[in-house]
Amino acid sequence: MPKKPAFESYIFQFLLHSQRISEAQRFLDPPTFSDWQRWIEELEFVYLSADSVSVAWQYPEKGSVALDTSELEWYPSGSTAEAKSQNNYRIMERHVRYVSQLGGLTINVENTEDALMEGRFRRHFSEEERLFGAWAKSVDPGQIDVIQMNESITAPEIRFISAYLGALNGKKLIDIGCGLGEASVYFALKGARVTAVDLSQDMLSEVVALARRYHTEVETLRASVEHLHLSQEDSFDIVYAGNIFHHVDIRAALDEVTKYMTDNSMLVCWEPVAYNPLINIYRRIAIRVRSFDERPIRMSDIETFKEYFSSIELHWFWLTTLVIFMIMIIWQRRNPNQERLWKAVVIEGQKWAWLYKPLEKLDRWLLATFPFLGPLCWNVVIIGKGPNIQKP
């Protein structure tokens, strides 16, 4: 290995792979992340020869090791370039994993070479953090009206859920993917002991500020729905998720959340549905305010929910009432890439009440008379009771 620039390339790649593994650890096993970061910061590299590099570390367990670099080819070209690049990737992954384990670090079983090569964690989590972190920074919690956001005439899903849940005094509720915390704080005001979970630390900071403004308390946890990292003794009366399952692997998420449910616990979520052609046009337009990999709920997904609970209830919302969004886009010429119209319609509930109320009554009649129209609605509330102890 010529001392330069191959030695510098090796250091760069070693640190890059270390960061990739540590970022995955942040979501798969959060308590280990700080150890990984300190280990990375204190790494030292020494050039030994053209085919060897020494890596030393101070934490958690001090040590050093000489690594063989003879199989690395830093500037591959020609028809075999891609194969050689992948070979380099594998070698560097092995080096980092070997050295980190010598240093006393742990790696989650899901944090594999193949998972990182596929971008299974990095792309999804970094995109979610970027999108929702930017959203959090654009909002002033002092301007959020928690009561309005949950009781507006044009917030039918959460109005229905609140009425369905009834009294919440003393109930333990976890709000997964809490966002800005409108629902978390609302449930806390109704007497629930709330744990608010989100990927974005910026979002969680907004939740704390919002709860403080309403003179209530909400516990926060930075985690993903697939990896909550709660104590095995933790359990919740209510698992609430607003617009979360269409962002994630549903089976993995249900495997995780049902760990923290008892026989008497209830899952309450509401999600966008995949089948309405008007909404699908809107989705193709509003690409800047949506995650790249979100996937609206299909009937096959609802069948998955049924595998995890002894009973499932479905309640559909927004059919003819979708006319309001057509008016916002076509008549009012509002750009769905510049504002989140599903938030705007809730904030402007009183302005739309004259139109929404009669159309909501029409929706109820249509869905009661022709229940097969349900999947053509924009959103569905899914209520799961009696979580199956034996997971599928």
Secondary structure as UniProt FT lines:
FT   TURN            3..5
FT   HELIX           6..28
FT   HELIX           30..32
FT   HELIX           33..41
FT   STRAND          44..49
FT   TURN            50..51
FT   STRAND          52..57
FT   STRAND          63..68
FT   TURN            70..71
FT   HELIX           78..80
FT   HELIX           81..102
FT   TURN            103..104
FT   TURN            109..110
FT   HELIX           113..117
FT   TURN            118..121
FT   HELIX           122..137
FT   HELIX           141..143
FT   HELIX           146..151
FT   TURN            153..154
FT   HELIX           156..165
FT   TURN            169..170
FT   STRAND          172..176
FT   TURN            179..180
FT   HELIX           182..189
FT   TURN            190..191
FT   STRAND          193..198
FT   HELIX           201..213
FT   TURN            214..215
FT   STRAND          219..222
FT   TURN            225..226
FT   TURN            232..233
FT   STRAND          236..242
FT   HELIX           245..247
FT   HELIX           250..257
FT   HELIX           258..260
FT   STRAND          261..273
FT   HELIX           277..285
FT   TURN            288..289
FT   TURN            292..293
FT   HELIX           299..308
FT   STRAND          309..317
FT   HELIX           320..322
FT   HELIX           323..326
FT   HELIX           327..331
FT   TURN            336..338
FT   HELIX           341..347
FT   HELIX           349..369
FT   HELIX           371..376
FT   STRAND          379..387
//
